[in-house]
Amino acid sequence: MAEKSVDMKGKAVKLKELVEYQKGSVVSRTVIDKKSGTVTLFAFDEGEGLSEHTAPYDAMVVNLEGNVEVRISGAGNRLEEGDVIIMPANKPHALKALTRFKMMLVMIKET
C-alpha cells in the first residue's frame, strides 16, 4: 500500500514517523521522486518482505527501526536500527522483516 507523497522542504521531520505500520502489509511513502532518483520510506509488518528481484541501479537501505534480513545474490545480511547496506545494481536481492521494520530506500539513477 502506498501513501501520498509528502513535502518536507524546509521542515524538520522524524522520518520513521512519516510511515505507519499496517498489519500484514508493506506500506510505502515517496519522499522524493525525480528523474535522477527516488527516496522512499517503507514500513513492514513482522514477517513481511519484498521477494527477490533486481533493479537497474544501486539502492541504499537505511534501517530506521527494527530488524531485517537483506539477501543479496544469496548472501544474508542482518540489519539493526541505524545500519545501512547498498544493494548493487543488477544483483538479485530480497528483504524480510524479522521484526516490524522501517527503512528509507535511496535510489540514484545514472544519467
C-alpha positions in Angstrom: 0.0 0.0 0.0 1.5 3.4 -1.0 0.8 6.5 1.0 0.6 10.0 -0.5 3.9 11.8 -1.3 5.0 14.3 1.4 6.5 17.7 1.0 9.3 18.1 3.6 11.1 21.1 2.0 12.2 23.5 4.7 10.8 21.4 7.5 12.4 19.2 10.2 10.7 15.8 10.5 11.3 12.4 12.0 11.5 10.0 9.1 10.2 7.0 10.9 7.0 8.9 11.9 6.1 9.6 8.2 5.1 6.0 7.5 3.0 3.8 9.7 2.8 0.0 10.1 -0.3 -1.8 8.8 -1.0 -5.4 10.0 0.1 -8.0 7.4 1.3 -5.4 4.9 4.2 -3.3 3.5 3.4 0.4 3.4 5.5 2.9 1.3 5.6 6.6 1.1 7.5 8.6 -1.5 9.6 11.5 -0.2 11.4 12.4 -3.4 10.6 11.3 -6.9 12.9 12.8 -9.6 14.3 11.6 -12.9 17.7 11.4 -11.1 16.4 9.2 -8.3 14.0 8.4 -5.6 13.8 8.4 -1.8 11.0 6.1 -0.4 10.1 5.2 3.2 8.7 1.8 3.9 7.1 0.1 7.0 7.0 -3.7 7.0 4.9 -5.7 9.4 6.8 -8.6 11.0 7.4 -11.4 8.6 6.5 -9.3 5.5 9.1 -8.5 2.8 10.0 -8.0 -0.8 10.5 -11.0 -2.9 13.8 -11.5 -4.8 14.2 -9.1 -7.7 16.8 -6.9 -9.4 17.0 -3.2 -10.1 19.0 -1.4 -12.8 20.6 1.0 -10.2 22.4 0.7 -6.9 19.9 1.1 -4.0 20.8 2.1 -0.4 18.7 0.8 2.5 18.8 2.8 5.7 17.3 0.9 8.6 15.2 3.4 10.7 13.6 0.9 13.1 13.5 -2.8 13.8 15.4 -5.8 12.3 15.5 -7.1 8.7 17.4 -9.7 6.7 18.6 -8.4 3.3 19.7 -11.1 0.9 22.0 -10.1 -1.9 23.0 -12.7 -4.5 22.0 -15.4 -1.9 24.1 -14.0 0.9 22.2 -12.9 4.1 22.8 -9.7 5.9 21.0 -8.8 9.2 20.5 -5.1 9.7 19.5 -3.5 13.0 18.4 0.1 13.6 20.9 2.6 12.2 22.5 0.1 9.8 23.0 0.8 6.1 23.5 -1.5 3.1 23.9 -0.9 -0.6 22.2 -3.4 -2.9 24.2 -3.4 -6.1 22.6 -2.8 -9.5 21.5 -5.9 -11.4 22.2 -8.3 -8.4 19.2 -10.3 -7.1 18.1 -9.1 -3.7 15.2 -9.6 -1.2 14.1 -8.3 2.2 12.3 -10.0 5.1 11.3 -8.2 8.2 12.5 -10.1 11.3 10.5 -7.7 13.5 8.4 -4.7 12.5 10.8 -2.7 10.4 11.0 0.7 8.8 13.5 1.8 6.2 14.5 4.6 3.8 15.3 3.4 0.3 17.5 5.8 -1.7 18.0 5.0 -5.4 20.2 7.3 -7.5 19.8 6.7 -11.2 22.8 7.2 -13.5 22.3 9.8 -16.2 
